[in-house]
Amino acid sequence: MIKYNTLLYYCYSTIANGEQFAADHLKFCKELGLTGRIIVADEGLNGTVSGTSAACQAYMDAVHADERFAHTDFKIDEVDSPSFVKMHVRYKTEIVHSGLRDPNIINPQKQTGKHLEPVDFMAMKDRDDVVILDVRSNYEHSLGKFKNAVTLDIENFRDFPSKINELAKYKDKKILTYCTGGIKCEKASALLLHEGFKDVYQLHGGIIKYGKEAGGKDFEGKCYVFDNRLSVDVNSVNPVVISTCYNCGTTTHKMINCANPECNEHFTQCDACGEKMEGCCSDACQAHPRKRVYDGTGYYVKVPQPVNKKAKSEVV
């Protein structure tokens, strides 16, 4: 029986010719038979790739052999089949869209919050002088989050900077940031420090690593992931389900994308409503002429978009 892995990783490291690197990297990944989605920017790499265990090992070895990415931390999941249908490598302005593109202000290669290993995060998170801060989007933390975590009303991570003033009341606390794999915390923690927060930490390796190394204790619900699994289990110690069906309100942990591609809303939906609504969030979406065929998973292959050259030239 063939064994497959899915790798989640990122690395902030300057890439001199990102566009050419992306083209070459796509060719390399295809030669290995990998599927996945990788973002390349001048500031580094952000990827999730999937393939046979041998192909994934070859990929990790090649990345680590490049001195720019030698310290990349790979989170490895064993899966029954590849977690993607195709292989995409895209060149973009940032490896995680934050709008914080001026390296003179926010540069994860120079300053971030203190990295906490999962066991250290677990030891600190319940202290009275600590605030646990979820820096992910609404649809992510509605599916699962740490017990007692502060969540923000944001549709995308690029909205995070606008929420800094709401966090000012926590400036005298230790701030423990977390996200899926760690990449968003690099910029979120750096921004918090830039805005005058003195004691800022981040969960190294994110929720995924915490689940593997600390049993996921006190992470409630499931963790949203950006591949065709859509969500993964984290907590093997004291698991609970906290999400409810968007349509009927019953408890469910199933996350899908709306079958209407012009909506594509991320939301939780029970199987009964999924069958009834054909994977759509509303009657209007169900009646939409471009509605995709719902196969019960709620995952649809994404079509790559061209790089916005104008946006790249506008440094915020």
Legacy VTK file of the C-alpha trace (Angstrom):
# vtk DataFile Version 3.0
C-alpha trace
ASCII
DATASET POLYDATA
POINTS 316 float
0.000 0.000 0.000
1.400 3.395 -1.043
1.983 5.824 1.820
1.311 9.520 1.332
2.310 12.593 3.296
1.139 16.190 3.374
3.725 18.814 4.283
2.927 22.235 5.739
5.778 24.749 5.944
6.984 28.295 5.478
10.279 30.137 5.551
11.001 33.858 5.645
14.204 34.209 3.623
15.018 36.659 0.844
14.696 35.292 -2.696
16.509 37.481 -5.237
14.539 36.471 -8.344
11.227 35.190 -7.050
9.437 34.905 -10.371
12.128 32.697 -11.911
12.419 30.695 -8.685
8.660 30.030 -8.779
8.843 28.755 -12.362
11.814 26.502 -11.595
10.241 25.269 -8.367
7.018 24.309 -10.120
8.980 22.198 -12.588
10.877 20.516 -9.749
7.698 19.713 -7.806
6.068 18.213 -10.884
9.139 16.072 -11.530
8.718 14.655 -8.017
5.049 13.956 -8.672
3.862 16.304 -5.917
0.566 18.143 -5.757
-0.052 21.234 -3.694
-0.009 24.985 -3.439
3.143 27.056 -2.874
3.404 30.830 -2.663
6.748 32.392 -3.562
7.541 36.022 -2.774
10.681 38.084 -2.435
10.378 37.479 1.328
10.291 33.667 1.198
8.181 30.523 0.760
4.817 29.332 2.053
3.554 25.939 1.001
1.464 22.857 1.479
2.459 19.935 -0.729
1.405 16.307 -0.846
2.678 13.120 -2.404
4.253 9.777 -1.659
6.388 9.635 1.463
9.468 9.158 -0.728
8.646 12.196 -2.888
7.952 14.314 0.181
11.258 13.272 1.740
13.089 14.159 -1.469
11.379 17.543 -1.463
12.314 18.268 2.169
15.895 17.223 1.527
16.127 19.573 -1.473
14.646 22.527 0.430
16.960 21.982 3.395
19.958 21.712 1.045
19.345 25.317 -0.052
21.069 27.498 2.559
18.273 30.069 2.284
15.757 27.534 3.591
17.991 25.272 5.685
16.020 25.877 8.886
12.552 25.317 7.412
10.291 23.467 9.850
8.070 20.928 8.075
4.840 19.722 9.705
4.186 16.214 8.353
0.797 14.495 8.205
0.229 10.938 7.020
-2.756 10.858 4.645
-4.610 8.153 2.727
-4.336 10.001 -0.585
-2.757 13.241 -1.868
-4.386 16.334 -0.362
-4.495 18.243 -3.671
-5.483 17.546 -7.247
-2.917 19.764 -8.988
0.421 21.455 -8.357
0.541 25.263 -8.296
3.493 27.525 -7.516
2.556 31.212 -7.611
4.665 34.325 -7.325
2.986 36.965 -5.149
3.776 40.116 -3.204
3.787 38.353 0.193
3.835 34.750 1.330
0.858 35.551 3.556
-1.308 38.512 2.562
-1.104 41.100 5.346
-0.609 44.425 3.589
2.572 44.810 5.682
5.025 44.862 2.812
7.557 47.434 4.000
10.496 45.435 5.436
11.750 48.577 7.151
8.686 48.403 9.417
7.780 44.715 9.631
10.484 42.164 8.853
10.147 38.666 10.388
13.788 38.003 9.550
14.794 40.697 12.052
12.154 40.831 14.799
9.194 38.697 15.864
7.612 37.547 19.088
9.502 34.954 21.120
8.923 31.471 19.739
7.326 29.067 22.206
7.521 25.342 21.669
4.140 23.573 22.129
4.913 22.264 25.627
5.985 25.751 26.754
2.884 27.315 25.211
0.748 24.794 27.076
2.502 25.620 30.347
1.969 29.387 29.939
-1.473 29.671 28.366
-3.582 29.526 31.556
-1.618 32.058 33.591
-3.430 35.164 34.844
-0.911 37.492 33.193
-1.370 35.882 29.760
-3.721 36.558 26.849
-4.019 33.943 24.087
-4.577 35.703 20.761
-5.943 33.951 17.663
-4.744 35.879 14.589
-6.763 33.853 12.057
-9.914 34.710 10.133
-13.521 34.280 11.310
-14.202 31.054 9.421
-11.066 29.495 10.899
-11.632 30.284 14.567
-15.368 29.523 14.288
-14.391 25.934 13.474
-11.853 25.616 16.256
-9.788 27.699 18.691
-7.964 27.500 21.985
-10.113 27.618 25.102
-10.423 31.230 26.356
-8.626 32.650 23.316
-9.278 36.211 22.164
-10.569 36.140 18.586
-10.889 39.030 16.144
-13.688 39.816 13.721
-11.644 39.645 10.516
-12.494 38.176 7.123
-8.840 37.962 6.053
-5.466 38.289 7.757
-4.920 41.579 5.923
-7.570 43.020 8.284
-5.420 42.252 11.339
-3.520 45.591 11.411
-6.811 47.493 11.689
-7.622 45.629 14.922
-4.519 46.666 16.858
-6.362 49.417 18.756
-8.867 46.839 20.038
-5.972 44.962 21.643
-4.499 47.978 23.443
-6.177 46.948 26.713
-3.886 43.907 26.811
-0.586 45.828 26.618
0.282 44.975 30.224
-0.176 41.234 29.538
1.952 38.578 27.935
0.474 38.052 24.458
0.606 34.478 23.122
-0.265 34.521 19.428
-1.144 31.440 17.427
-2.318 30.435 13.948
-2.454 27.276 11.825
1.233 26.704 11.124
2.970 29.792 12.504
3.344 31.972 9.424
0.739 34.616 10.290
2.158 34.979 13.802
5.519 36.011 12.386
4.017 39.236 11.065
1.292 39.613 13.684
3.770 39.414 16.569
6.195 41.736 14.766
3.413 44.288 14.310
2.400 44.042 17.968
5.989 44.764 19.002
6.142 47.679 16.554
2.954 49.085 18.128
4.399 49.053 21.635
3.415 45.668 23.060
6.353 44.605 25.210
5.901 40.900 25.916
4.862 39.056 22.765
5.175 35.340 22.015
4.111 33.019 19.212
3.312 29.320 19.119
6.134 27.787 17.099
4.706 25.559 14.382
1.177 26.705 15.151
-1.859 24.608 15.968
-0.676 21.721 13.810
2.571 21.264 15.711
0.778 21.760 19.037
-1.526 18.870 18.181
1.381 16.605 17.332
3.637 17.474 20.274
1.242 18.449 23.077
-1.791 16.333 22.239
-3.789 19.434 21.342
-4.972 19.902 24.921
-7.617 22.674 25.266
-7.855 23.307 21.538
-11.605 23.196 21.023
-13.012 22.011 17.699
-11.057 21.275 14.530
-8.343 23.180 12.680
-9.073 24.568 9.218
-6.405 23.661 6.646
-5.892 24.942 3.126
-6.171 21.710 1.145
-8.903 19.286 0.170
-9.192 17.945 3.732
-10.474 21.407 4.806
-10.130 20.490 8.490
-8.050 18.194 10.685
-8.298 16.861 14.238
-5.971 18.472 16.765
-7.056 17.517 20.292
-6.574 13.928 21.454
-6.748 14.835 25.166
-10.063 16.655 25.787
-11.730 17.189 22.385
-15.040 19.015 21.922
-16.994 20.302 18.921
-17.762 24.033 19.067
-18.995 24.789 15.529
-22.595 24.662 14.332
-24.299 24.318 10.974
-24.692 27.691 9.257
-28.133 26.678 7.976
-29.847 24.791 10.802
-27.709 25.386 13.893
-26.997 21.769 14.761
-23.536 20.866 16.017
-21.165 19.912 13.217
-17.455 20.101 12.522
-17.770 19.850 8.735
-16.330 22.879 6.936
-17.031 23.471 3.248
-16.793 26.124 0.546
-20.062 27.319 -0.967
-20.773 25.581 -4.276
-21.466 28.959 -5.901
-17.992 30.041 -7.104
-18.993 33.703 -7.029
-19.654 33.306 -3.296
-17.178 30.579 -2.277
-17.949 31.326 1.380
-16.170 29.158 3.956
-18.783 27.862 6.376
-19.805 24.891 8.500
-22.684 22.772 7.245
-24.082 19.455 8.453
-24.475 16.587 5.984
-28.278 16.866 5.957
-28.184 20.544 4.970
-25.333 19.851 2.560
-27.518 17.382 0.671
-30.575 19.630 0.829
-28.720 22.832 -0.158
-26.349 21.063 -2.600
-23.374 22.506 -0.747
-24.630 26.097 -0.904
-24.944 28.607 1.906
-28.250 30.108 0.724
-31.184 29.638 -1.635
-29.763 32.348 -3.896
-26.454 30.493 -4.224
-28.261 27.209 -4.834
-30.133 28.823 -7.742
-27.002 30.411 -9.216
-26.299 29.303 -12.826
-22.587 28.743 -12.122
-23.191 26.472 -9.119
-20.610 23.705 -8.963
-21.509 20.049 -8.502
-21.413 19.189 -4.778
-19.790 15.814 -4.115
-20.137 15.872 -0.345
-16.665 17.281 0.349
-17.187 20.979 -0.329
-13.691 21.262 -1.788
-13.168 22.670 -5.276
-9.970 23.000 -7.273
-8.931 26.647 -7.334
-7.998 28.390 -10.577
-4.713 30.341 -10.232
-4.932 34.113 -10.612
-2.291 36.342 -12.272
0.062 38.406 -10.144
-1.177 41.935 -9.507
1.874 43.888 -10.654
0.348 47.230 -9.616
-0.259 46.017 -6.058
3.304 44.723 -5.831
4.688 48.179 -6.588
2.595 49.863 -3.899
4.498 49.406 -0.650
2.337 49.946 2.423
LINES 1 317
316 0 1 2 3 4 5 6 7 8 9 10 11 12 13 14 15 16 17 18 19 20 21 22 23 24 25 26 27 28 29 30 31 32 33 34 35 36 37 38 39 40 41 42 43 44 45 46 47 48 49 50 51 52 53 54 55 56 57 58 59 60 61 62 63 64 65 66 67 68 69 70 71 72 73 74 75 76 77 78 79 80 81 82 83 84 85 86 87 88 89 90 91 92 93 94 95 96 97 98 99 100 101 102 103 104 105 106 107 108 109 110 111 112 113 114 115 116 117 118 119 120 121 122 123 124 125 126 127 128 129 130 131 132 133 134 135 136 137 138 139 140 141 142 143 144 145 146 147 148 149 150 151 152 153 154 155 156 157 158 159 160 161 162 163 164 165 166 167 168 169 170 171 172 173 174 175 176 177 178 179 180 181 182 183 184 185 186 187 188 189 190 191 192 193 194 195 196 197 198 199 200 201 202 203 204 205 206 207 208 209 210 211 212 213 214 215 216 217 218 219 220 221 222 223 224 225 226 227 228 229 230 231 232 233 234 235 236 237 238 239 240 241 242 243 244 245 246 247 248 249 250 251 252 253 254 255 256 257 258 259 260 261 262 263 264 265 266 267 268 269 270 271 272 273 274 275 276 277 278 279 280 281 282 283 284 285 286 287 288 289 290 291 292 293 294 295 296 297 298 299 300 301 302 303 304 305 306 307 308 309 310 311 312 313 314 315
